[in-house]
Structures are given as structure tokens and as C-alpha cells.
Amino acid sequence: MADSPKTATLTIGENSYELPMKSPSAGPDVVDISKLYGSAGVFTHDPGFTSTSSCESTITYIDGVKGELLHRGYPIDQLAEKSHYLEVCFLLLYGYLPSSVELEKFETTITHHTMVHEQMGNFFRGFRRDAHPMAIMTGVVGAMSAFYHDSTDVNDPRQREIASHRLIAKMPTIAAMAYKYTIGQPFVYPRNDLDYASNFLRMCFAVPAEDYEVNPILSRAMDRIFTLHADHEQNASTSTVRLASSSGANPFACIAAGIACLWGPAHGGANQACLEMLREIGTVDRIPEFIARAKDKNDPFRLMGFGHRVYKNTDPRATVLKKSADEVLELLGVDDNPLLQVAKELEQTALNDPYFVEKKLFPNVDFYSGIILEAMGFPTSMFTPIFALSRTVGWISQWKEMISDPALKIGRPRQLYTGETLRDYVEIENR
Ligand code: SDX
């Protein structure tokens, strides 16, 4: 790319405005419009922020055309293959790969924060047993500021770090407690002799009547799912966390806002919606009917697990997950899983259909994650809680980057107002 011009010129009627431009270390140049309203008296308009950079960040970079995802410069396929979730957490939080001493210290810290305040158990018992685990997680994580008030001062770097460690450490425990509560089983305490993913699996599947031996291949697959969902630039839930944090709200409240946003079926809720769609399709011979519905403008149905705002060729996470799906299902002896057959046939059909090719719609991260999670024994209602658990480190890392920026300002977008202009009140007898 030729050196980008240092300014962009905007001409409105007789007037021209010079706007500064900034060049990234990777990706498109940006036009800095922060002074535009002050100089030209106009707003820019970009619903859904399809062409808008909301912040400067050094954490994650996505090339939607190449299908590339980098965390602090390291490609996601290498991290998924060679690293593990807590090391990726360190990388996202601190910006570099830790030494063995640093990693051991970090893992010990996280391990020793996995228990939750005993009173939080009572908080869970206020929910109905049939509550969706995401509803429980949104409530419980928001309530953490009531239990961990000593790490809510966002201006204190040490409190920020403690809150970060507490959230990363306690999310698996909270997610597992939400699951146990909805199936009427007692909570299972974390154990310090287990790694992060094994601890989560045991807290979900162990019962007092017998212990639960963690299968190392399943814990490896679980850890890989955590890693693949850890962070993803300025997606909807991360942008929600950033906007909530810009007011100075405490980190637990801001992460609860992120969980609420992630729950939507267009975002993190897609993994649950995708599996429910595969189940509704049921058999390979019904795929054409659903492909036709997805293409029908009069039908709101969309192929869940397909398409992405940024990736326009392939979601590199789906590529890794597809391989994991084969491994896990073969291990479990369910590689003839009918849902997997439907998923693979649906993927091939869509990838060869001109509609999906033209609109660049292909499997995203949510397409295969649900199949693995179901094979591991999770109900679909636990898919998005697992996504939220994984994404907590991304939300926290982006929050930490923003909150420590001295130039931080509260986020306050403007609007294109097309409502009624000034008019006087009309008494009811005159209406
Ligand atoms: C995640 O942003 C992130 O990084 C998110 C995420 C992360 O890690 O944080 O990657 C996680 O949220 C992945 C996406 C999960 N969502 C789904 O799988 C739900 C199904 N997908 C769609 O809802 C949609 O593809 C989105 C929301 C993912 C992306 O929407 P866009 O980019 O805003 O695209 P669009 O809605 O403007 O659609 C463009 C066109 C439309 O047709 P036209 O109006 O141009 O004729 O493509 C069509 C849409 O109708 N389209 C689909 C489709 N997705 C888009 N048609 C059928 N099935 C689909 N899945």
C-alpha cells in the first residue's frame, strides 16, 4: 500500500475540511473525524459501525479478507495448537508470552481465586430452576461488585488487576454453578490440583455419588474452545463492555453488560441457535428446504452459524474447530453423529451455492462449537455461557487497555434525528 496521505479532504458545498489520517500497524488507514462536528457542524452517520473505528487497540487484529486472527501478533491457529488458555490469557492481558516462571505464578494466582464467596450460593437460589444459565450468569456476575467491593476502584491499578484475576478465575465456577442449579444437582467446588479446563469439566459433571475422571482429550478440546473464543477485536459485546466502562462503572457491572449483549442469537447466542437449527433440519434430505428459506427475503430465517460482519472468506476459528469436532466425536465413538452429518452436508451445500458465495457467507466460530459441546454432554443452554466464560479475558483485556488510557472520555454517540420538531403541548380537550 502506498504511503497514506496525511489528511483527507471533505468538501461540503463551498467549504472544504482537512481531516487528519492515521496509519495502523496492520489494516485500513483511518480518517480522524473527532473534530469534524466542531469545524463543519455535521455528524458522520454509520448505523452498526460498519465503517467506524471506535478506538485504538494493540490486542487483537482481524483481516477479514485473508481470514486471519492475531492476538498480540500471534496467529490463532498457532495459539490453538501450541499454547493453552491461561497462557493466552496472560498474552492478552500483558501483551507478551510469559516466561515459565511468570506463567506458573499467573496460573497459581488464577487457580487460587476459583472459589466464589459462599454467600453467592444463596444468590443462585433466588432463581427458578428453569432459568436460562445466561440469565443467571448476567445476574450473578453483576452482583459480584456486592461481594468483591475491595476490587471495584477502577482508578487503582492493583484493584483493576485483582478484579481481572477474580473474573477470569471465577467465571468457570459461576458457569458450572449455573448449570448445576438448573439441573437440580449440588454445586461442585473447584479443585486446585486440576488445570483450568479440567476443573470446569469436573465442576459441571461430577456428582457426590461418584467422582468424575477428566478425559484428557476432552479437557484439551475444552481448553481449545476457550482459546478460540478468548477475544475478537471490537465485536458487539466487547464494544458494550468498553462503552459501559467509559462511564467509570465497576468491572463486574461492565462484564455483566458484555454477557447480556453476547446472549443475542446474532452474536454469542448463535451456537445454541445453530444446534437447534441443525436439530430442526434433522436429516440431510431436508437441507435444500432450509437453504431456500435462508435465501427467501420474505423469510426472517437465517442459517445460524453462517456469515460474519468482518470475515469475508473464512473464520479461522471454524477451521480449527472443525478439526476438533472430528477428533472429539471419533474419541467418543459418535463420529456418525447425525447432527455432524447434517452440519457437514449443510456446509458443503452452502459453500457451493451462489447466494452464499456471492454474500460471502460461510461457517463461523459458532457453527462447529455447538457440535463439540453437545458431544461432550453439555445442553444447548450451556453453549453461550461457555462462550461468555471464554470471552471474559478478552473483555477484561480490552477494558484494561481502555481504562488505563489517560485520554479516556465517556462514550456518547450522536444521532440523525428525524422525529417531530418543536411544537406546543395540546390540552386533552383540544386533541
Ligand atoms: C459471532 O463480531 C464478531 O467478531 C462476533 C464473533 C465474536 O467472536 O465476537 O465472531 C461471534 O457473533 C459470530 C456470528 C454469529 N452469528 C450467527 O451465526 C447468526 C447468523 N449470522 C447473521 O446473523 C449475520 O451473518 C451476522 C450478524 C453474523 C453478520 O451480519 P452482517 O455482516 O451485518 O450482515 P447482514 O446482516 O448485513 O447481511 C448481509 C446479507 C443480507 O442480505 P441482503 O440484505 O444484503 O440481501 O447477507 C445475508 C443478509 O440477509 N445474510 C444471511 C446470513 N447472514 C447474512 N443470509 C442467510 N443466512 C445468514 N446466516
Boltz pocket constraint, residues with backbone or C-beta under 6 A from the ligand:
constraints:
  - pocket:
      binder: B
      contacts: [[A, 229], [A, 231], [A, 232], [A, 234], [A, 235], [A, 236], [A, 265], [A, 266], [A, 267], [A, 268], [A, 270], [A, 294], [A, 295], [A, 301], [A, 302], [A, 303], [A, 304], [A, 305], [A, 306], [A, 307], [A, 308], [A, 309], [A, 310], [A, 359], [A, 361], [A, 364], [A, 365], [A, 366]]
      max_distance: 6.0
